[in-house]
Amino acid sequence: MTISTRTLAITVSTLAAVGLVVGGAIALVPAAISPTTTAIDTISATPHQTTTTTTTTPTTAAIAAEPDAVGAMLLYMAEEEKLAQDVYDALGELWGARIFDQISSSEVTHEERVVTLLDAQGLADPRTGVAGLFTDPELQSLYDDLIALGAESRESAFQVGVMIEERDIADLADAILLTDDPAVVTVLESLRSASQNHLAAFERQLG
C-alpha cells in the first residue's frame, strides 16, 4: 500500500481586537499581530481623557521556543512514534501476537530519542501521556482508522503494522532532508533503519 508523505509547514498567525472609540460607540476591528507588534490599549471615559500605549516584546526564551521547520518535524515525529506504540499495544492485547509487544518496546525507545532532540531545542514534549490520545488531529484520525482496521482480523492487524512502518520510513526520509544537524540526522537515520527492520518483520507475518 502506498502512503503519501507528509509535507511539513508551519503557519503562525494571530488576531487581536483593537477597540476604537468613535462618538462614545465602541467598534472591534481585527488586526494581524506579528511577534514584535505593538499592542495598543485605548482608554476613553470622556472626550478629554488621554490615550495610553503599551509596547510588548516577546522574550528571547519565547522566541527560541517557537518551532522552526525542524522543530515542527520533531514534534510530529514524537507523536508519530507514540502512534506506533499505542496501536501495537492495542493490537497486541487484542490478538496476543508477540511481534506487537516486541516492536512496541522499540517504539518507546524511539519516542524518547526524539524527545531528547526536542529538549535540546527548548520545545515541549507534545505527547499526551494517554494511550490513543494525540494533540495532532491528523494522527488522531489515523490512529482511530488503524485500530478499526486492525480489529478486523489477525492478518489485518499485521497489515496495519506494515502501513505504519512504511509511513514512518517515508516520513523519516523527508525529515532527514530538512536538516544537516548531525545530532538530528543520526537519530533520524537510526529510526529509519529500525523501521525498515520492523517492516520486514510484519511482512514475514503475512507470509
C-alpha positions in Angstrom: 0.0 0.0 0.0 1.4 3.4 -0.9 1.1 6.1 1.6 1.9 9.7 0.7 4.5 11.5 2.7 3.6 14.5 4.9 4.9 17.9 3.9 5.7 19.9 6.9 4.7 23.5 7.0 4.2 26.0 9.8 1.9 28.9 9.7 1.7 31.0 12.8 -1.0 33.7 12.8 -3.0 35.5 15.4 -5.8 38.1 15.5 -6.1 40.9 18.1 -9.1 43.0 18.7 -8.4 46.8 18.8 -11.1 48.9 20.5 -11.9 52.1 18.6 -13.9 54.8 20.3 -15.9 57.0 17.9 -18.5 59.3 19.4 -18.9 57.1 22.5 -19.6 53.9 20.4 -17.0 51.1 20.5 -16.3 49.0 17.4 -14.0 45.9 17.4 -11.7 45.6 14.4 -9.4 42.5 13.8 -5.8 43.3 13.3 -3.0 40.9 12.4 -0.2 40.8 15.0 3.4 39.7 14.3 5.7 38.5 17.2 7.0 42.1 17.6 3.8 44.1 17.0 2.8 46.9 19.5 -0.4 46.2 21.4 -2.5 49.4 21.8 -5.0 49.8 24.6 -7.2 52.8 24.2 -9.0 54.0 27.3 -11.6 56.8 26.9 -14.1 57.7 29.5 -14.6 61.3 28.3 -13.6 63.2 25.1 -10.7 64.8 27.0 -9.1 61.6 28.6 -5.7 60.7 27.3 -4.7 57.5 25.4 -2.0 55.2 26.7 0.1 53.0 24.6 1.9 49.8 25.8 4.6 48.0 23.8 5.1 44.3 24.4 8.1 42.5 23.0 8.5 38.7 23.3 11.3 37.5 25.5 14.3 35.6 24.0 13.1 32.4 25.6 9.7 32.7 23.9 11.3 33.3 20.5 13.6 30.3 21.0 10.6 28.1 21.9 8.8 28.9 18.6 9.4 25.8 16.4 11.1 26.2 13.0 10.7 23.6 10.3 13.0 21.1 12.1 11.3 21.7 15.4 7.9 21.1 13.9 9.1 17.9 12.3 10.4 16.6 15.6 7.1 17.5 17.3 5.3 15.4 14.7 7.8 12.6 14.9 7.4 12.3 18.6 3.7 11.7 18.3 4.0 9.5 15.2 6.3 7.2 17.2 3.7 7.3 20.0 1.0 6.3 17.5 3.0 3.2 16.5 3.4 2.2 20.2 -0.2 2.8 21.1 -1.5 0.9 18.0 0.9 -2.0 18.6 -0.1 -2.2 22.3 -3.8 -2.3 21.5 -3.4 -4.9 18.7 -1.0 -7.0 20.8 -3.6 -7.2 23.6 -6.4 -7.9 21.1 -4.6 -10.7 19.1 -1.9 -11.9 21.5 0.8 -11.8 18.9 4.2 -11.3 20.4 5.5 -9.2 17.5 3.4 -6.3 18.6 4.8 -6.3 22.1 8.3 -6.6 20.8 8.1 -3.7 18.4 6.1 -1.6 20.8 9.1 -1.7 23.2 11.3 -0.4 20.4 8.9 2.4 19.7 9.1 3.6 23.3 12.9 4.0 22.8 12.3 5.9 19.5 10.0 8.3 21.3 12.5 9.1 24.0 15.2 9.7 21.4 13.1 12.2 19.6 12.0 13.9 22.8 15.7 14.3 23.7 16.1 16.3 20.5 13.1 18.4 21.4 14.6 19.2 24.7 17.8 20.4 23.0 15.7 22.8 21.0 13.7 24.0 24.0 10.5 22.5 22.7 7.9 20.8 25.0 7.1 17.1 24.6 3.8 17.0 22.6 2.7 13.6 23.8 -0.4 13.5 26.0 0.7 10.5 28.2 -2.7 8.9 27.4 -2.8 5.8 25.1 -4.7 6.6 21.9 -4.9 10.4 22.5 -2.9 12.8 20.3 -2.6 16.6 20.0 -2.2 16.4 16.2 -5.7 15.9 14.7 -4.2 14.1 11.6 -2.5 11.5 13.8 -5.7 11.2 16.0 -7.7 10.3 12.9 -5.1 7.9 11.6 -4.9 6.1 15.0 -8.7 5.6 15.0 -8.7 4.3 11.5 -5.8 1.9 12.1 -7.4 0.5 15.3 -10.6 -0.2 13.4 -8.8 -1.9 10.6 -6.5 -3.9 12.9 -9.5 -5.2 14.8 -11.0 -6.9 11.7 -8.7 -9.9 11.7 -5.2 -11.0 12.8 -4.0 -10.6 9.2 -5.4 -7.1 9.1 -3.5 -6.3 12.3 -0.3 -7.3 10.6 -1.2 -5.2 7.6 -1.6 -2.2 9.9 1.9 -2.8 11.1 3.2 -2.7 7.5 1.3 0.5 6.9 2.7 2.2 10.0 6.3 1.3 9.2 6.0 2.3 5.5 4.6 5.6 6.6 7.4 6.1 9.2 10.1 5.2 6.7 8.8 7.7 4.2 8.3 10.5 6.7 11.8 9.9 8.2 13.3 10.1 4.7 11.6 13.5 4.2 12.6 14.7 7.7 16.3 13.9 7.1 16.3 16.3 4.1 15.2 19.2 6.4 18.4 19.4 8.4 22.2 19.0 8.3 22.5 18.9 12.1 24.5 15.7 12.7 22.8 15.0 16.1 19.3 15.1 14.5 20.3 13.3 11.3 22.0 10.5 13.3 18.8 9.9 15.3 16.5 10.0 12.3 18.7 7.6 10.3 18.7 5.2 13.3 14.9 5.4 13.5 14.6 4.8 9.8 16.8 1.7 10.0 14.8 0.3 12.8 11.5 0.9 11.0 12.9 -1.0 8.0 13.5 -3.9 10.3 10.1 -3.6 11.8 8.5 -3.5 8.3 10.4 -6.7 7.3 9.1 -8.4 10.5 5.5 -7.6 9.8 5.9 -8.7 6.1 7.1 -12.1 7.3 4.0 -12.5 9.4 1.9 -12.0 6.2 4.0 -14.8 4.5 
